[in-house]
Amino acid sequence: MTQTHLGTAMITGASSGIGAVYADRLARRGYDLLLVARNRKRLMTLASSITTDTRRNVEILDADLGDGVALANVEAKLRQDASITLLVNNAGIGTHTPLVDSDVDAMSRMIDLNVTALMRLTYAAVPGFLSRGKGAVINISSIVALAPEMLNGVYGGSKAFVLAFTQSLHHELAGKGIHVQAVLPGATATDFWQTGGLPLESLDKSIVMSAGNMVDAALVGFDRGELVTIPSLQDVARWEDFADARRAMSNLLSTNTPAPRYAASR
């Protein structure tokens, strides 16, 4: 086990699934941990296990990031604790239920957590990273950021925000010592499916990745300095072609005249 100390990693949604795996892997790499989630009992169990296995310091903070007061407390911790060198924005909720069959208040809560909380925590962390000249942010998005037709539209839209936000932040922070990564998992073996009423066993096994494999792959991408990591995409040239086409088109999107195809018929 490495004895390198890499600072403290704050991980949201850390009590289970992808967040719990990140906690284990980052502790083994040499990070102390600050674990954030709603379920204090699960957090305590995870913290005890990681401390026993790695001898790293693990702090827990039980907080519902969909609640404004609780979110503000976590923001304050990020601003005040100079030991934090990595923020993993993993907390989120989703659904596979079609938009028209979903409760609009539940959709608003999804946006509060997947979009607003992630954005606010990032803005709480980054100024400190900049002042210290180092730090990193890992934002957990989803493949539905690229394929929103797959699942619920609000969920897809929220994850598209995470991707766009990360790409923009990377552009703003270029050359300032801050690494930003968006991770786009495909179907992953977590509680996501069961919580939404779809048993994991009902999915085709060929499309479902274990949380451990997903996080391990994402961390390889992180080590390589990737901006966007898509663990399930076998042919990376597909993503590179997509990204190149987007960048090539970006300089053509704003002109002072409409395209000829929009000329009024005569």
Secondary structure, DSSP 8 states (H G I E B T S, - for coil): -------EEEEESTTSHHHHHHHHHHHHHT-EEEEEES-HHHHHHHHHHHHHHH---EEEEE--TTSHHHHHHHHHHHHH-TTEEEEEE-------S-GGGS-HHHHHHHHIIIIIIHHHHHHHHHHHHHHHT-EEEEEE--GGGT-GGGS-HHHHHHHHHHHHHHHHHHHHTTTTTEEEEEE---SEESTHHHHTT--GGGS-GGG-EEHHHHHHHHHHHHHTT-SEE-TT-S-HHHHHHHHHHHHHHHTTS--SS--GGGS---
